[in-house]
Amino acid sequence: MGRPLRIEFAGAHYHVTSRGNEKKDIFKSRKDREQFLSYLESAVFRYGAIIHAYCLMGNHYHLLLETPSGNLSQIVKHINGAYTNYFNAKRKRSGHLFQGRYKAILIEADEYAQELSRYIHLNPVRAGMTARPEEHFWSSYDDYIGQRRPPEWLTTASILERFGKGDNASDRYRKFVEYRMGREYDSPLKGATAATILGSVDFVNQMTARHIDGKQHDRDLPAVRQLSAKPTMDTIIEAAINLAGTSGLAKKAGIYLCHTYSGAKLKEIGERFGIGESAVSQASKRFEREMERDAELRMLVETLGAELKLSKV
C-alpha cells in the first residue's frame, strides 16, 4: 500500500481507522477492548487528543478525533504501538498487528462531524454484529444517548450541542442515528477528495492552498497530484466562458466540467448555476451525449480539459 498523505495542523478533525494485518481480529477478548480504551484515554491526557466518537469492531476500529496540537501521527502511533505491544506480549507473538498504515481522512467538522459520528455508531449494525447500535457495548453510542455516563476522556458535548440541551439532545441524537437504520446508507467517507479530505469545495481548496501547494510533500503521492491539479469551480466556469462566451453552450459545458472534474457536490454545483441537484446530473449526461455526436464540440472540451489539467475525481 502506498504511503498516504498526512495533513496535520492544530485544531484538525479526522476520521481514523486501522485494520488488523491480513484482516485478522485485533480484539479477541473483553480485556483486549478495555486495554485499547485505556490507550485512548492516555492519548487524551498525554498527547492532548480530543476523542469525539469511537467504535471497536472485530478486526478494526473507528475514531473521530481532534488534534489541538496538530500531532495526529504522534497520537495514532501511541495508540497502535502501545496496543500492539500489549497484544503481542499477552499472546507471546511478534510482528505487525495492524495492516500497513492507518487511514486518516481530514474532515470539515462543522459539516461532517455529526454525520460521521452516526456512521461510526452504526458500524456494528451494518456488519450484522447487533440489531441495534446500543447493543454494541464497545462504542461511544451509549454515552451519547444517556445509557451510561461518558468517561472523562470522551468528548460528546461538541456533537450533542447540535441537537439541543440535556436529555432532549440525547433523544434527538438517538432519532438522528435510528433514522438511517433499515435504509440504504452509503458511507459519507466516499465523498472524500483524493481519499484524503472530506468537506465542501471551499474547504478542500483552503486545505490544499494552506497545506499542499508550495509545501514539502512527495509530488509522487497520488493524493498530492490529485489535489494540486484539481481546479476550482471558478476556474472551470471562467474557462468555459472563454471557450464559448456567455452562450448557453458555456453554461452546459460549465455544468458538465464541474460535475465531472471539480469534486463539488451536486448541491454546490446546482446553487452555482441556479438549478436543482438532479438537474445537474441530467444536464451533465445530456452534454456528454452531445459530445459523442459532435466531434468538434468534443475536441473543444478535451482541449479545455488539457489546458486545465483536469482529472476525474
N, C-alpha and C positions, 0 to 999 in steps of 0.2 A: 504494500500500500504506500502510495506516495506521501511525502511529508506535507502536512496540512499547513495552511496559512493561519497564523495566530495574530489577532489584532487585540492588543492589551492596552488598557488605559484606565485611569481612576474613574470609578462610577459605572463601568461597563456591566451589562447584564448578559448572561449566557444560558443557553440550554446545553448541558453537558451530559454525554453518555459514554460509557465504556463497557465493552463486551468481553466475555471470557474467551481465552485462547481456544481456537478450534470450536467456538460456540459452546464450550462446556460450562457447566454450572460454576458460578463463583460463590454461591451461597448454598451450603449443604445442611445447615442446622440453625436453630434459633440463636445459638451463641454466636455463629458467624455474623448474622444480621445485627445483633446487638453490638458486636465489636466494630462492624463497619459504621454504625451510627455514632459510636464513640469517636471515630476519626473525623466524622462530620463536625462533631462538637469541638474537637481540638483544632480543626481548620478555622472555625469561627473565632475561638478565643486566642489562638496563637498567630493566625495569619490575617485576621480581620475579615474573613469571608462573611457574606450575608446569604444565608440559605432560605429561599422563599418557598420551595416545594421539593419533594423527593419521592421516589418510588423505587424500591428494591424488588427486582424481578428474580428469575432463576439464574440466568446467565448474563445479566447486565443490570445496570442501574440508570436512573434518570435524575438529574438535578436541575433546578432553576436557581441560579445563584448570581450574586452581585459582588463586584470586586472594588471596594472603595479605594484600595491601594494599587489597583492595576496590576495585580500579581496572580493572574489566573494560573499560569504554569506552576508556580510555587504551590498553590493551593491543591491542584489536582495531583501533582507529584507527591505531596504529603499524603493525600487520601489513598491513592492507588499503591504507593510504595509501602506505607505502613500496613495496609491491609494484606498486600502480597506477602510481606514478611511474617505476619501473623498466620496467614493461611498455610504457607509453606512449613513454618515451624510446627504447627499443630499436626500436620499430616506427614511430616518428615519427607518433604519433597523439595525440589529446587526448580529454578527456571521461571519462565514467564507465567503469570496467571491471566493477565489481560491480553487481548488480541491487538497487537500493534499500538498505535497511538490513540488516545481518547479523542472523541469528536466534540468540538465546541462550536456552536453557532452563536454569533453575536446577535442580539435582538434589540429591537426598538421597544423598550419596556412599556412605555405608555400605551402602545398599540397592541402588544402581543403577550404581555405577562399573564393576564388572566386567562387568555386562550391556551397558552402553553401549560399553565397550571392544570386546566381541565384535561388537556391531552395527557399529561403525566399521570393524573389521578385515575384516568380511565384505562390506562395500560393493562391492568390485571383483567378487566372485563373484556377488552378486545382480544386478549390472549387466551380467554376461556378459563382463567385460573379461578375466578369468582363470578357470581352472578351480579353482584353489586360492588361498587368501589369501596364502601365502608366495611366490607367483609375482608378486605386485604389489610391486615394489621400493619404491614411494612411499607406504608406510605404516609404522607402528611395529610391525607384526606380527612381522617377522623379529627385531626387537630383543627381543620378548617370548619367543620360542621358542628363543633362543640361536643363531640362524642368523647373527647378526652382533653386534658389540659396540655397545651403545647409545651415542649421542653424549652428551656431558656435559650437554647442555641437556634431555634427555628423562628423565623420572622413571618407571621401570617398577616400582620396588620396592613402592609403595603397593598396587598391584593384585596383583602376583605373590605377595606375602607371604600372601595369602588362600589360595594354592594349595600352600603348603609352603615348603621352603627349597631353594636351589641348583638343580641340574638337574631335580630332581623337580618343582619349581614350574613350570618351563618346560614339561615334558612334560604335566603336568596341565592347564596353561593351553591347550596345543595341543588336547588332547582336549576341553576345555570348548568351544573355538571350533568344532572339527570336528563336534561333536555336532549343531550346527544346519545343517550342510551337507546339502543334499538334502531338507530338511524345510521345511514351511510355517513362515514366521517373520515375524510382524508386528513392525514397529518398536516398541521399548519406548517411544519418544517419543510414540506415540499415546495413552499414558496420562497425558500432561501435563495438568494442570488449567489451564484458560484459556490453553492453549498457552504457558504461562509457567513452571510449577513441576511437577517430576516427583518424586513422593515419596509417602509414606504420608499418610493423612488428618491425623495429628498434625503431621507436618512442614509440610504445606500450611497448616494452621491457625496454626502457630507463625510461619511466614514472613509470613502475612497480617497477623497481630496485630502483629508487630515492624516490618514494613517497608511496610505499606499502610494499615491502619486508622489514621486520625488523622494521616497524613503528607501532605506536599505533593505529591500526584500529580494529574494531569489526570483529573478524575472522568469525563470522556467517553471515556477509553480503555476499549475493550471488556474487556480483562483486569482492569482495576481494578473495573469494575462487577460482573463475574462473581465475582471473589474476595471483594469486600466484601460481596456479597449472600448468598454461599453459607453456610448454617448448618452446624453440626457435627452428627454423628450424635446426640450427647447432646441437642441442642436439638430435633431431629426426633422422637426417641423420646419425650421429655418431652411434646411437643405431641400426639403420637399417644395417649399415656396420658390426657392432659387431654380428648381428643376422645372416647375410648371406654372410659376406666377401665382396669382391668387385665385386661380380657377378651381372648379370642382375637382379636377384631377389632383391638385396639390393636397386637398383635404383627404381624398381617398388614399393617396399614396402615404400621407402622413399617418393616417389611422393604421394602415397595413404595416408600415415600418415600425411604428411604436408598439403595436401588438406583437410583432414578430421578434423585435430586437431589443426593446428598451428594458424589458423586465418589469415594467409598470403593471399594476393591477388593472383589470378591466374597468373598475370604478374610476380610477385615476385618469385613464385614457378617455373614458366617456365624459367625465367632467370637463376635460380639456377641450373636447370637440363638441360638447353640448348634446350628447346622445346617451342612451342607456347602455348598460353593460352588455346585454345580449346583442344590441345593435353594433357594438364594436366587433364582436366575433363574426357576425353576419357580414358586415362591411369588409372585413379583412378577407373572408373567404371569397366574396364576390370579386374583390380586386385581384386575388390570386388566380381565379378562373379567367379573369380578363387578361392577365399577363400571359396565361397559357395560350390564349387565342391570338394575342398581339405581340409578335416578336420584337417590334420596335419599342413598345412600351416596356417589355421585359428587359431589354438591353439598357434602357434608360435607368430603370430601377436598380439593376445589377451594377451599373456604373456608379450610381449614387451610393449603393452599399459598400462598394470597394473604396470609395473616397472617404467614407465614414469609418471604414474598417469594422463593419458590422459583423457580429457573430450571434447566432441564435442562442437564447438563454432559456 
